[in-house]
Amino acid sequence: MTVPEPQPIWTPGPEAAGSRIVAFAREASTLTGQDLSAYADLQRWSATELEAFWSLVWSTFGVRSTTPVEQVLTGRELPGARWFTETTLSYVEHALRGDRDRRAVVEVDESGHEHATTIGELRAEVASVAAALRGLGVQPGDRVIGYLPNTRVSVVAFLATASLGAIWSACGQDYGPSAAADRFGQLRPTVLVSADGYTYGGTTHDRRAAVAELAAALPTLTAVLVADVVGAGHPLVAGVPVQDWGQVLAQPAELVILDVAFDHPLWVLFSSGTTGKPKGIVHGHGGILLAHLAALGLNLDLGGGDTFFWYTTTNWMMWNLNVGGLLLGAAVVLYDGSPAHPGPDALWEVVERLGVTVFGVSPGFLLAGEKAGLTPGTEHDLTALRTLGVTGSALHGSAFPWVRDHVGQRVQVVSTSGGTDVAVGFVGSAPTLPVVAGEIAAAALGVALDAFGPHGESLRDAVGELVVTAPMPSMPVFFWDDPDGSRYREAYFETYPGVWRHGDWITLTSRGTVVVHGRSDSTLNRNGVRLGSADIYDVVERFPEVRESLVIGAEMPDGSYWMPLFLVLEDGVELDDDLRGRIVEALKRDASPRHVPQEMVVVDAIPHTRTGKKLEVPVKRVLQGADPATALSLGAVDDPTLIEQFVRMGAERRAR
């Protein structure tokens, strides 16, 4: 029996003809003599003719270098391929170019206070901070770190650091000092840029003591710059001079931007660190510049006149992508605080007030709005909003019709999936592509995406490993403290030599769409059949009684296989036979009988990484009997006390 193709829930309107990707496809067609007007054909060309595609990205967005481009790519080998090897440029120049009076950054906090900064003002602040860093002895290749909330301070400090050819790294102040030191200590930093505290959920957090403790754990520091964010004052830092951020900005200076090699380190992003020492992932100026121009400028159609707001913190690579909006001339929104304070529609209020055109959130945010019965499109004027980006985990199928019915019929839901590893998405959408509920529209431009089986065979319409078979400019330049590259090779290239294995289960359909099923290292294996955890969450978390869930498949010491489903229920709800039965029936109907857990267990809360990802693998290891001290880094967990409940349950299960 032929299965009918699913019908789109959103289709492009006539405005898609004016998108940048249409003009880009027209230029590519002229260049190649082929008809590349269809996205699938353009994507296939971009993933195979790498030199031609990235050269066209370069010219389309007016990338400037001090040396001419002579070689785009040294070869196709992975790892080891190098891009634009003789070229020098700077990410910062491209982020700060354009009309000095245009709006560049808009800061918003929970109270509704907002502050807009123009490009001219941003350049002046970057110049002042860069001069201060230069005066402190910061040289190309030195590391400057940020222990900061999501305010303009973080953007200015990053751009000032990069303008010197120094290397930036940051995390939020919700990280404890020891967890922050686990990351920053590897870098042997020269200068720490911090804030006196932050506000979240209506509560002000004074972090002066944490700043002092972090500084004491970093013996290579020569100075600390402190910004007044909550009015707490300066920390008392022993043995290291402290400078006031405001006084630094008050010293005008000339902006001098150093051009560096294409692969010169721009920043260090860290892996979550929940299962071991966080890995320092190093990206280069040129690779990030080109990757963000393509991802934001083509796939998201971001440009001058847009207001770009992705709800994030400085902990997450989406902060880096959000700042990348400056490269396209967009105004970038920085929101500091809880997404649900003072009410569940706090972010929708910001979208309305600022006229946000491209808005990014997590799937959990949309699900919470759906369960709360919000109707943002009725309660707020969202007429400026054209694109709703979603990433961080698999998007529930029910979210697509909810957005259509309660946010806006012409708002395109762009579900994406990528990683800190490449600071961009592997899969996403485009303004010319239809949207099917529960699916991601296509591979991103420039990504040689495939789904592999266990023997490296290419799969369609079946679950496989997400792989990338050709180089991308934003693949890591290297890992920090990995001189022979062994950790880098082990992370991505051991399973399929010469092919990047990302660690996600996906289905790549014969229509070119993608379904993400969850992390392959936390795969559920029921009677030899691989199952994705995301498929279970998609069903279970639709229930209004269920706040969140976590499913684990654990091979136990006695040889048995245990697949419990942990549930966080809404206040006043009990897991009675009726609710349990309805969950079982829904899983059988909407997933399969194999997706039904062996038991359901109510817990107080689910532990996450500080970027909001569920701790599937660490919880699995703890249930199997691993010592929490070795199974995960407690400092990288949003609430380490939650691990004890799984330690106890694992011990009880093993004792049966």
C-alpha positions as CSV (number, residue, x, y, z in Angstrom):
1,M,0.0,0.0,0.0
2,T,1.3,3.4,-1.0
3,V,1.6,5.8,2.0
4,P,0.4,9.3,1.0
5,E,2.8,12.1,1.4
6,P,2.1,14.3,4.4
7,Q,0.5,17.6,3.7
8,P,2.4,20.9,4.5
9,I,1.1,22.9,7.4
10,W,2.7,26.0,6.0
11,T,3.7,26.9,2.4
12,P,5.7,29.8,1.0
13,G,3.8,32.9,-0.1
14,P,4.6,35.3,-2.9
15,E,7.0,37.2,-0.6
16,A,9.4,34.2,-0.9
17,A,10.3,35.4,-4.4
18,G,12.0,38.4,-2.9
19,S,14.2,36.4,-0.5
20,R,17.9,36.5,-0.7
21,I,18.1,32.7,-1.3
22,V,16.1,33.1,-4.5
23,A,18.6,35.7,-5.8
24,F,21.4,33.5,-4.7
25,A,20.0,30.5,-6.6
26,R,19.6,32.7,-9.7
27,E,23.3,33.7,-9.4
28,A,24.4,30.1,-8.9
29,S,22.4,29.0,-11.9
30,T,24.1,31.6,-14.1
31,L,27.5,30.6,-12.7
32,T,27.0,26.9,-13.4
33,G,24.7,26.8,-16.4
34,Q,22.3,24.6,-14.4
35,D,18.8,25.3,-13.1
36,L,19.3,25.5,-9.4
37,S,16.1,27.3,-8.6
38,A,14.7,24.4,-6.6
39,Y,16.1,24.2,-3.1
40,A,17.0,20.5,-3.3
41,D,19.1,21.2,-6.4
42,L,20.8,24.2,-4.8
43,Q,21.5,22.3,-1.7
44,R,22.9,19.3,-3.6
45,W,25.2,21.7,-5.5
46,S,26.3,23.5,-2.4
47,A,27.2,20.2,-0.6
48,T,29.2,18.8,-3.6
49,E,30.8,21.9,-5.3
50,L,32.2,23.3,-2.1
51,E,34.7,25.7,-3.6
52,A,32.1,27.2,-5.9
53,F,29.4,27.5,-3.3
54,W,31.5,29.1,-0.6
55,S,33.2,31.4,-3.1
56,L,29.7,32.6,-4.1
57,V,28.8,33.1,-0.4
58,W,32.0,35.2,-0.1
59,S,31.1,37.5,-3.0
60,T,27.4,37.7,-2.2
61,F,27.9,39.1,1.3
62,G,30.9,41.2,0.4
63,V,33.5,39.5,2.5
64,R,36.7,41.6,2.7
65,S,40.1,40.3,3.2
66,T,43.5,42.0,3.1
67,T,45.0,39.2,0.9
68,P,43.4,37.8,-2.3
69,V,41.7,34.5,-2.3
70,E,43.9,32.0,-4.1
71,Q,42.8,28.6,-2.7
72,V,39.3,28.0,-1.2
73,L,39.9,24.4,0.1
74,T,43.0,22.3,0.3
75,G,41.1,19.0,-0.1
76,R,38.1,16.9,1.1
77,E,39.8,14.9,3.8
78,L,38.2,14.7,7.2
79,P,39.7,15.8,9.5
80,G,42.4,17.9,8.0
81,A,40.9,20.0,5.2
82,R,41.7,23.6,5.4
83,W,39.9,26.6,4.0
84,F,41.2,29.9,2.5
85,T,44.7,29.1,3.7
86,E,46.4,32.3,2.4
87,T,43.6,34.7,3.4
88,T,43.6,37.2,6.3
89,L,40.5,39.0,7.6
90,S,38.6,39.7,10.8
91,Y,35.1,38.7,12.0
92,V,34.9,41.9,13.9
93,E,35.2,44.2,10.8
94,H,32.2,42.5,9.3
95,A,30.2,42.6,12.5
96,L,30.7,46.4,12.9
97,R,30.4,47.6,9.3
98,G,27.5,49.7,8.0
99,D,25.6,52.9,8.8
100,R,26.8,54.2,12.2
101,D,23.2,55.3,13.0
102,R,21.5,52.0,12.5
103,R,20.2,50.1,15.5
104,A,22.7,47.3,16.4
105,V,21.9,45.9,19.8
106,V,18.8,46.1,22.0
107,E,19.1,45.0,25.6
108,V,15.9,44.0,27.5
109,D,15.4,42.8,31.0
110,E,12.6,41.2,33.0
111,S,11.3,44.6,34.2
112,G,10.8,45.7,30.6
113,H,13.6,48.1,30.6
114,E,15.3,48.3,27.2
115,H,18.4,50.1,25.9
116,A,19.3,50.4,22.2
117,T,22.8,50.9,20.9
118,T,23.7,52.0,17.4
119,I,26.6,50.6,15.3
120,G,28.5,53.8,15.9
121,E,28.1,53.6,19.7
122,L,29.0,49.9,19.6
123,R,32.2,50.6,17.6
124,A,33.1,53.3,20.2
125,E,32.6,50.9,23.1
126,V,34.5,48.1,21.4
127,A,37.4,50.6,20.7
128,S,37.6,51.6,24.4
129,V,37.6,48.1,25.7
130,A,40.1,46.9,23.1
131,A,42.4,49.8,24.1
132,A,42.1,48.8,27.8
133,L,42.8,45.1,27.0
134,R,45.8,46.2,24.9
135,G,47.0,48.3,27.8
136,L,46.8,45.2,30.1
137,G,49.2,43.4,27.8
138,V,46.7,41.3,25.8
139,Q,48.3,40.0,22.7
140,P,47.1,37.9,19.7
141,G,46.4,34.4,20.8
142,D,45.9,35.4,24.5
143,R,42.6,34.3,26.1
144,V,40.0,36.7,27.6
145,I,37.1,35.1,29.4
146,G,33.6,36.3,30.3
147,Y,31.6,35.4,33.4
148,L,28.6,37.3,32.3
149,P,24.8,37.5,31.8
150,N,23.3,38.2,28.4
151,T,23.8,41.9,28.2
152,R,25.7,44.3,25.9
153,V,28.8,43.9,28.1
154,S,29.2,40.3,26.7
155,V,29.0,41.5,23.1
156,V,31.4,44.4,23.5
157,A,33.9,42.3,25.4
158,F,33.8,39.6,22.8
159,L,34.3,41.9,19.8
160,A,37.0,43.9,21.6
161,T,38.9,40.7,22.3
162,A,38.6,39.4,18.8
163,S,39.6,42.8,17.3
164,L,43.0,42.2,18.9
165,G,43.4,38.6,17.6
166,A,42.9,37.4,21.2
167,I,40.5,34.4,21.9
168,W,37.2,34.8,23.6
169,S,35.3,32.3,25.9
170,A,32.3,32.8,28.1
171,C,29.8,31.3,30.4
172,G,26.8,32.6,32.4
173,Q,27.0,33.4,36.1
174,D,24.6,30.6,36.9
175,Y,27.6,28.4,36.7
176,G,29.3,28.0,40.0
177,P,32.9,29.2,40.3
178,S,34.3,25.6,40.3
179,A,32.3,24.6,37.2
180,A,33.4,27.8,35.4
181,A,37.0,27.2,36.5
182,D,36.8,23.6,35.0
183,R,36.4,25.3,31.6
184,F,38.4,28.5,31.9
185,G,41.3,27.0,33.8
186,Q,42.2,25.0,30.7
187,L,42.6,28.2,28.7
188,R,45.1,29.9,31.1
189,P,43.4,33.2,30.6
190,T,44.9,36.7,30.9
191,V,41.8,38.8,31.7
192,L,38.4,38.1,33.2
193,V,35.4,40.3,32.3
194,S,32.6,39.9,34.8
195,A,29.5,41.4,36.2
196,D,28.5,42.0,39.8
197,G,25.5,39.8,39.4
198,Y,22.3,39.1,37.4
199,T,18.5,38.9,37.8
200,Y,16.4,35.9,37.1
201,G,12.8,35.2,37.9
202,G,12.5,38.4,39.8
203,T,15.4,37.6,42.1
204,T,18.7,39.5,42.1
205,H,21.8,37.3,42.4
206,D,24.9,39.0,43.9
207,R,27.8,37.2,42.3
208,R,30.7,39.2,43.7
209,A,31.9,36.3,45.9
210,A,31.7,33.9,43.0
211,V,33.7,36.3,40.8
212,A,36.4,36.5,43.5
213,E,36.4,32.7,43.9
214,L,36.7,32.2,40.2
215,A,39.5,34.7,39.9
216,A,41.4,32.9,42.7
217,A,41.2,29.6,40.8
218,L,42.8,31.2,37.7
219,P,46.5,32.0,38.5
220,T,47.3,33.3,35.1
221,L,44.9,36.3,35.4
222,T,46.5,39.7,35.3
223,A,43.3,41.8,35.6
224,V,39.5,41.7,36.2
225,L,37.1,44.1,34.5
226,V,33.7,44.3,36.4
227,A,30.5,45.7,35.0
228,D,27.8,47.2,37.2
229,V,24.7,45.2,36.2
230,V,22.7,44.8,39.5
231,G,24.3,47.7,41.5
232,A,26.1,45.4,44.0
233,G,29.5,47.0,43.5
234,H,33.0,45.5,42.9
235,P,34.2,42.1,44.2
236,L,37.2,41.9,46.5
237,V,39.7,40.0,44.4
238,A,42.9,39.1,46.1
239,G,46.1,39.8,44.2
240,V,44.6,40.9,40.9
241,P,43.7,44.5,40.0
242,V,40.1,45.2,39.3
243,Q,39.0,47.8,36.8
244,D,35.5,49.3,36.5
245,W,33.8,48.7,33.1
246,G,32.1,52.0,33.1
247,Q,35.4,53.8,33.6
248,V,36.9,51.8,30.7
249,L,34.1,52.9,28.4
250,A,34.6,56.5,29.4
251,Q,38.1,56.5,27.8
252,P,37.6,57.1,24.1
253,A,40.0,55.3,21.7
254,E,40.5,54.7,18.0
255,L,39.1,51.4,16.8
256,V,42.0,49.3,15.4
257,I,41.1,45.8,14.1
258,L,43.8,43.3,13.5
259,D,43.4,41.1,10.4
260,V,44.3,37.4,11.2
261,A,44.5,34.2,9.3
262,F,41.2,32.6,8.2
263,D,41.5,29.8,10.8
264,H,42.9,32.0,13.6
265,P,41.0,31.1,16.7
266,L,38.0,33.4,17.3
267,W,36.5,31.7,20.4
268,V,36.5,28.6,22.5
269,L,33.1,26.9,23.1
270,F,32.8,24.2,25.6
271,S,30.9,20.9,25.5
272,S,28.4,20.4,28.3
273,G,30.9,18.5,30.4
274,T,28.3,16.4,32.0
275,T,30.1,13.1,31.3
276,G,33.7,14.3,31.8
277,K,36.0,17.2,31.5
278,P,34.4,19.8,29.2
279,K,36.0,19.8,25.7
280,G,37.3,23.2,24.5
281,I,36.1,23.5,20.9
282,V,38.0,26.1,18.9
283,H,36.5,27.9,15.9
284,G,38.2,30.3,13.5
285,H,37.4,33.8,12.4
286,G,36.8,33.0,8.7
287,G,34.9,29.7,9.2
288,I,32.4,31.2,11.6
289,L,32.0,34.3,9.4
290,L,31.1,32.3,6.3
291,A,29.0,29.8,8.1
292,H,26.9,32.4,9.9
293,L,26.5,34.5,6.7
294,A,25.1,31.4,4.9
295,A,23.0,30.1,7.7
296,L,21.5,33.4,8.8
297,G,21.6,35.3,5.4
298,L,20.4,32.5,3.2
299,N,18.5,29.8,5.2
300,L,16.9,32.3,7.6
301,D,16.8,35.3,5.1
302,L,18.1,37.6,7.8
303,G,19.2,41.1,6.7
304,G,19.2,44.8,7.3
305,G,16.0,46.0,8.8
306,D,15.4,42.7,10.6
307,T,15.2,42.5,14.4
308,F,16.7,39.1,15.5
309,F,15.9,37.7,18.9
310,W,17.0,34.2,20.0
311,Y,16.3,33.5,23.7
312,T,19.6,32.2,25.0
313,T,22.3,32.7,27.6
314,T,26.0,33.2,27.2
315,N,26.4,29.4,28.0
316,W,24.9,28.3,24.7
317,M,26.2,28.5,21.1
318,M,22.9,30.2,20.2
319,W,24.3,33.3,21.9
320,N,27.1,33.2,19.3
321,L,24.7,32.7,16.5
322,N,22.4,35.5,17.8
323,V,25.4,37.9,17.8
324,G,26.1,36.8,14.3
325,G,23.0,38.7,13.3
326,L,25.3,41.8,13.3
327,L,27.1,40.4,10.3
328,L,23.9,40.8,8.3
329,G,23.0,44.2,9.5
330,A,20.2,43.0,11.7
331,A,19.4,44.5,15.1
332,V,20.3,41.9,17.8
333,V,18.1,41.5,20.9
334,L,19.7,40.5,24.1
335,Y,17.3,39.3,26.8
336,D,18.6,38.9,30.3
337,G,16.2,36.9,32.6
338,S,13.6,34.2,32.8
339,P,11.4,33.5,29.8
340,A,8.4,33.2,32.2
341,H,8.8,36.3,34.4
342,P,6.7,38.2,35.2
343,G,4.3,36.0,33.3
344,P,4.4,33.2,30.7
345,D,4.0,35.6,27.8
346,A,7.0,37.8,28.8
347,L,9.0,37.0,25.6
348,W,6.0,37.5,23.4
349,E,5.7,41.0,24.9
350,V,9.3,41.7,23.8
351,V,8.6,40.4,20.3
352,E,5.6,42.7,20.0
353,R,7.3,45.8,21.6
354,L,10.5,45.5,19.5
355,G,8.9,44.4,16.2
356,V,10.9,41.2,16.2
357,T,10.9,39.6,12.7
358,V,12.9,36.4,13.5
359,F,12.4,34.9,17.0
360,G,14.1,31.8,18.3
361,V,13.1,29.6,21.3
362,S,13.4,26.1,22.6
363,P,10.7,23.4,22.0
364,G,10.0,23.5,25.8
365,F,9.0,27.1,25.6
366,L,6.4,26.4,22.9
367,L,5.1,23.4,24.7
368,A,4.7,25.4,27.9
369,G,2.7,28.0,26.0
370,E,0.5,25.4,24.4
371,K,-0.2,23.8,27.8
372,A,-0.9,27.1,29.4
373,G,-3.5,28.0,26.8
374,L,-1.6,31.0,25.5
375,T,-2.8,32.7,22.3
376,P,0.1,35.1,21.6
377,G,-1.2,36.1,18.2
378,T,-4.4,37.3,19.8
379,E,-2.9,38.9,22.9
380,H,0.0,40.6,21.1
381,D,0.5,42.4,17.9
382,L,2.9,40.0,16.1
383,T,2.4,41.2,12.6
384,A,6.2,41.9,12.2
385,L,7.1,38.3,13.1
386,R,7.7,36.1,10.0
387,T,9.9,33.3,11.3
388,L,9.9,31.3,14.5
389,G,13.1,29.3,14.9
390,V,13.2,26.4,17.3
391,T,16.2,24.4,18.4
392,G,17.8,22.6,21.4
393,S,15.9,19.4,21.2
394,A,13.4,17.7,18.9
395,L,10.2,19.8,18.3
396,H,6.9,18.2,19.3
397,G,4.7,17.6,16.3
398,S,1.8,19.4,18.1
399,A,3.8,22.6,18.2
400,F,3.4,23.2,14.5
401,P,-0.4,23.5,14.4
402,W,-0.3,25.5,17.7
403,V,1.9,28.1,16.1
404,R,-0.3,28.3,13.1
405,D,-3.5,28.6,15.1
406,H,-2.3,30.7,18.1
407,V,0.8,32.6,16.9
408,G,0.1,33.4,13.3
409,Q,-0.9,31.6,10.1
410,R,1.9,33.2,8.1
411,V,4.6,32.6,10.7
412,Q,7.0,29.9,9.4
413,V,8.2,27.4,12.0
414,V,11.9,26.7,11.3
415,S,13.0,23.7,13.3
416,T,16.7,23.3,13.3
417,S,19.3,21.0,14.6
418,G,23.1,21.4,14.8
419,G,25.6,21.7,17.6
420,T,28.2,23.6,19.6
421,D,30.7,21.6,17.6
422,V,30.1,23.6,14.4
423,A,28.2,26.6,15.9
424,V,25.6,26.3,13.2
425,G,22.8,24.0,12.1
426,F,23.2,20.9,10.0
427,V,19.5,20.9,9.1
428,G,16.9,23.7,9.0
429,S,14.7,25.4,6.4
430,A,14.5,28.3,4.0
431,P,11.7,30.8,3.1
432,T,11.1,28.9,-0.1
433,L,10.4,25.5,1.6
434,P,7.1,24.2,2.9
435,V,6.8,23.0,6.5
436,V,5.5,19.6,7.4
437,A,4.5,19.1,11.1
438,G,7.0,16.9,12.9
439,E,9.7,17.3,10.3
440,I,12.7,19.5,9.6
441,A,12.5,20.9,6.1
442,A,15.9,20.0,4.7
443,A,19.7,19.9,5.1
444,A,21.2,23.4,5.4
445,L,23.2,24.8,2.5
446,G,26.8,23.7,2.4
447,V,26.2,20.6,4.5
448,A,26.9,17.2,3.0
449,L,24.3,15.5,5.2
450,D,23.6,11.7,5.2
451,A,22.2,9.0,7.5
452,F,24.4,6.0,7.9
453,G,23.7,2.5,9.0
454,P,26.1,0.5,11.2
455,H,28.3,-0.5,8.2
456,G,28.4,3.0,6.7
457,E,25.6,2.4,4.2
458,S,23.5,5.4,3.3
459,L,19.9,5.1,4.5
460,R,16.6,6.7,3.4
461,D,13.3,6.5,5.2
462,A,15.1,4.5,8.0
463,V,16.7,5.5,11.3
464,G,20.5,6.1,11.0
465,E,23.4,8.1,12.3
466,L,23.6,11.8,11.3
467,V,26.8,12.1,9.4
468,V,28.5,14.8,7.3
469,T,30.6,13.5,4.5
470,A,32.5,16.6,3.4
471,P,34.2,19.6,5.1
472,M,32.3,22.6,6.5
473,P,34.1,25.9,7.2
474,S,32.9,26.0,10.8
475,M,34.1,22.5,11.8
476,P,36.5,23.0,14.8
477,V,40.0,24.3,14.0
478,F,41.1,22.1,16.9
479,F,40.3,21.1,20.4
480,W,42.0,23.0,23.2
481,D,44.9,21.0,24.9
482,D,44.8,18.3,22.2
483,P,48.2,18.7,20.5
484,D,48.1,15.5,18.4
485,G,44.4,15.8,17.5
486,S,43.5,12.5,19.1
487,R,40.6,13.8,21.1
488,Y,39.2,15.5,18.1
489,R,39.4,12.4,15.9
490,E,38.0,10.3,18.7
491,A,35.0,12.6,19.1
492,Y,33.8,12.5,15.5
493,F,35.7,10.2,13.2
494,E,36.2,6.8,14.9
495,T,33.0,5.1,13.9
496,Y,33.2,6.0,10.2
497,P,36.8,7.0,9.2
498,G,36.8,10.2,7.1
499,V,33.2,11.0,7.9
500,W,31.9,13.2,10.7
501,R,29.6,11.3,13.0
502,H,27.6,13.8,15.1
503,G,25.9,11.5,17.6
504,D,22.2,12.0,16.6
505,W,19.7,9.5,15.3
506,I,17.9,10.9,12.3
507,T,15.6,9.7,9.5
508,L,16.5,11.3,6.2
509,T,13.3,10.9,4.1
510,S,13.2,10.3,0.4
511,R,11.5,13.7,0.2
512,G,14.6,15.3,1.6
513,T,13.1,16.2,5.0
514,V,14.6,15.2,8.3
515,V,13.3,13.8,11.6
516,V,15.6,13.9,14.6
517,H,15.0,11.1,17.1
518,G,17.6,12.0,19.8
519,R,21.1,11.3,20.8
520,S,22.6,8.0,19.5
521,D,24.7,7.6,22.6
522,S,21.4,7.4,24.6
523,T,19.7,5.1,22.2
524,L,16.9,2.9,23.5
525,N,17.4,-0.7,22.3
526,R,14.2,-2.7,22.8
527,N,14.6,-6.3,21.7
528,G,17.2,-5.3,19.2
529,V,15.2,-2.4,17.8
530,R,16.7,1.1,18.1
531,L,14.3,3.7,19.4
532,G,14.7,7.4,19.7
533,S,13.9,9.1,23.0
534,A,12.5,12.2,21.2
535,D,9.7,10.0,19.8
536,I,8.5,9.2,23.3
537,Y,8.8,12.8,24.6
538,D,6.8,13.9,21.6
539,V,3.8,11.8,22.7
540,V,4.1,11.9,26.5
541,E,4.7,15.6,26.9
542,R,1.6,16.5,25.0
543,F,-0.4,15.4,28.0
544,P,-1.5,18.5,30.0
545,E,-0.9,16.5,33.2
546,V,2.8,16.0,32.3
547,R,5.3,18.8,32.8
548,E,8.3,16.9,31.6
549,S,9.6,13.4,31.1
550,L,12.8,11.4,30.8
551,V,13.2,8.0,29.3
552,I,16.2,5.7,29.9
553,G,17.2,2.4,28.4
554,A,19.8,0.8,30.7
555,E,21.5,-2.6,30.4
556,M,21.7,-3.7,34.0
557,P,24.4,-5.8,35.7
558,D,22.2,-8.9,35.9
559,G,21.8,-8.9,32.1
560,S,18.3,-7.4,32.0
561,Y,17.2,-4.3,30.1
562,W,15.4,-1.7,32.1
563,M,13.4,1.1,30.3
564,P,11.7,3.3,32.9
565,L,9.9,6.6,32.0
566,F,10.3,9.3,34.6
567,L,7.5,11.8,34.8
568,V,7.3,15.3,36.4
569,L,3.6,15.9,36.8
570,E,1.7,19.2,37.1
571,D,0.7,20.3,40.6
572,G,-2.1,18.3,42.1
573,V,-1.9,15.5,39.5
574,E,-1.3,11.8,40.5
575,L,-0.1,9.0,38.3
576,D,-3.3,6.9,38.6
577,D,-4.3,3.9,36.5
578,D,-6.3,6.2,34.2
579,L,-3.4,8.5,33.3
580,R,-1.0,5.6,33.1
581,G,-3.3,3.8,30.7
582,R,-3.8,6.8,28.5
583,I,-0.1,7.3,28.2
584,V,0.4,3.7,27.2
585,E,-2.3,3.8,24.6
586,A,-1.0,7.1,23.1
587,L,2.5,5.6,22.8
588,K,1.2,2.5,21.1
589,R,-0.9,4.5,18.8
590,D,1.4,7.4,17.9
591,A,4.8,5.7,18.3
592,S,4.7,1.9,18.6
593,P,4.2,-0.8,21.2
594,R,8.0,-1.0,21.6
595,H,8.0,2.6,22.9
596,V,5.9,1.7,25.9
597,P,8.2,1.8,29.0
598,Q,8.4,-1.1,31.5
599,E,7.4,1.2,34.3
600,M,6.5,4.9,35.0
601,V,8.1,6.7,37.9
602,V,7.1,10.1,39.3
603,V,10.0,12.3,40.2
604,D,10.2,15.9,41.5
605,A,12.2,17.3,38.5
606,I,14.4,16.3,35.6
607,P,18.1,17.3,35.7
608,H,19.5,19.2,32.7
609,T,22.7,20.7,31.4
610,R,23.0,24.4,31.8
611,T,21.9,24.8,28.2
612,G,18.6,22.9,28.9
613,K,19.3,19.4,27.6
614,K,18.1,16.4,29.5
615,L,20.8,14.4,31.1
616,E,20.0,11.1,29.5
617,V,23.4,9.4,29.4
618,P,24.6,10.5,32.9
619,V,21.3,9.3,34.4
620,K,21.6,6.0,32.6
621,R,25.1,5.5,34.0
622,V,24.0,6.3,37.5
623,L,21.1,3.9,37.3
624,Q,23.5,1.2,36.2
625,G,25.5,1.8,39.3
626,A,28.2,4.3,38.3
627,D,29.5,6.7,41.0
628,P,28.0,10.1,40.3
629,A,31.4,11.7,40.9
630,T,32.7,9.9,37.8
631,A,29.5,9.5,35.7
632,L,29.1,13.3,35.4
633,S,30.4,16.7,36.4
634,L,27.9,17.9,39.0
635,G,29.0,21.5,38.3
636,A,27.6,21.3,34.8
637,V,24.1,20.3,36.1
638,D,21.4,22.8,36.6
639,D,20.4,21.2,39.9
640,P,22.9,18.6,41.1
641,T,20.7,17.5,44.0
642,L,18.3,15.8,41.6
643,I,20.9,13.1,40.8
644,E,20.5,11.5,44.2
645,Q,16.9,10.3,43.4
646,F,18.3,8.3,40.5
647,V,21.2,6.9,42.5
648,R,18.6,5.6,45.0
649,M,16.3,4.1,42.4
650,G,19.2,2.4,40.6
651,A,20.4,0.8,43.8
652,E,16.8,-0.4,44.5
653,R,16.4,-1.8,41.0
654,R,19.8,-3.6,41.1
655,A,18.9,-5.1,44.5
656,R,15.8,-6.8,43.2
